[in-house]
Amino acid sequence: MGSNEDPIAMPAHFNDIARIWLLNIAIVLPAYAAFAFGVWLVLWVLLRRPLASRKIREDAPPNRQLITEFLYSVRSVAIFATISVAGAFLIRGGFYPLSDLAGHWGPIWFWASLALMIVGQDAYIYWIHRWMHRSRWYRRLHRRHHLSRNPSPFSAYSFNIGEALLMTAFPFLWPLVIPTPWATSLLFLIHQIFRNTLLHAGYELMPARADGRPWFDWMTTTTHHDLHHAQPRYNFASWFTWWDRWMKTEHPEYRLRFAGAARTAARPHGGPSAPGA
C-alpha cells in the first residue's frame, strides 16, 4: 500500500530543522563566547593588576579547566539550540497565543513582562538548583558544573546534559502561562548570559556601602555564587538574594566575605561569626 506523503516534503522538513538549529547557534554561541572571552580578557588579563584586590580567590584555575569548561558550555549551547527547534514548531502550531496577544500591549507591558520573566526564572532556578543538590540524580545532573570548584567566566554553561535541558526548559514553559511578547526573548537571553558570566567571573565588581554590604543587596554578587562553588549547601539563587534569605540557605558569612572581596574596612552590617568555609 503506497504512501500519499510528498517525497519532497521530508527533505524540506529536515532542511527547515537544520536552518532553525543553525540560526539559534549563530545567535547564542557568539553571544556566549563574546561575554565569556570578553570578561576573561578584561578582568583576568587587561585589568588583572588594577583589580587584584577584588579577586575573590588568590589562585587561578589551570588553563586545562578553562578549555574544558568552554567545550562543555558549547555543548550546552548546542542543546539549547536543539530545544529551540522544538520551540519553533510549537510556535508554528499555535501553542503560544498569549505571546502573540502580549505583543500588542505596548511598551509598559513589554518591560513589565521582561522583569516578571527574570524574577520567575530566578525562582525556577533556585528550586531546580536546590533539588539537584539534594537529588539522587546529582551526579548525572549537576556534578559537571561543580567540577569547577574555582570558577571562571567559562564555567557559566559548563553543564551536564540533564542540567542543560532543565535550564533551557524555562523560556519555553513561561510564555505558555504568562503573556510575554516575543521581542523580550533577546533581552532575556542577554541578561541571562551577562549575569551568569559575571557570577563566575572570579572578581567582585559590586561596590560596597560603608557598612560593607553590597549597594544592591537584593542582587546576587560574584562572591555570593563563588561561595556556592566552595560550599554547595549554600547560595542556590541565581539573580536575586530573596529566596536564599527566605529559605535560610544563604551562606552565614556571605556579607563578611563580600566585604573582604570588596576590600571594605568596615565590618558588614549584621556580620556573622560563623566559621569559614
Secondary structure, DSSP 8 states (H G I E B T S, - for coil): ----S-TTHHHHHHHHHHHHHHHHHHHHHHHHHHHHHHHIIIIIIITTTTTGGGBSSSS---HHHHHHHHHHHHHHHHHHHHHHHHHHHHHHTT--HHHHHHTTSHHHHHHHHHHHHHHHHHHHHHHHHHHHHHSTTHHHHTHHHHT-SS--GGGTT---HHHHHHHHHHHHHHHHHS---TTHHHHHHHHHHHHHHHHTSSB--S-B-TTS-BTTTTB--HHHHHHHHHSTTS---SSBSHHHHHTT-S-TTHHHHHHHHTT--S--TT-------
